[in-house]
Amino acid sequence: MIALNIETTGTQKFARAFNSYVEDIRDFRPWFDMVKIDLGKMVKKNIDAGGEPETFKPLSEDYAKWKSRKYPGNPILVLTGALRDAFTNGTDKTVNEQTNTRAEFGTTLGYAEHQFRAGRKIVQLTDADRERWVQMLQVWAHRVARENLDDVADTAGPIERIYGV
């Protein structure tokens, strides 16, 4: 199985930005859902481009001939579409396991790991992707904080609303 773990590891800038916005948040599942959608778009773009930013390693000559006869026009990593669909549409082969603070996305399709080891990475995270996820997290965390403040303001009396105490 190939899976992605969303954690605070990685580049120092990413981890620092992530940690500064998440100290008081206990349930990240809404943000994980946004990342899952973004990941599906990235996978589709990656397949359509033949690998991005790293081009997929070519198929063996014999397999490429067979595939072009049986599945003409299908790009690398798409035979029946099951692998792509597991990431982009959600199928019975999709891994989407989430807790409040951890998410794992991927597929149970066994050949996904073979393709990865052969140099055909269906997911290729770049620094720009990580930064976009941090920005998504910041916007989402800001919205959550604002909603929490609105909840407090709704229950506060006139003095608390004016002075914030």
Helices and strands as residue ranges (DSSP letters): E 2-5, H 12-22, H 29-49, H 61-70, H 82-88, E 94-98, E 103-107, H 111-117, H 127-155, H 158-163
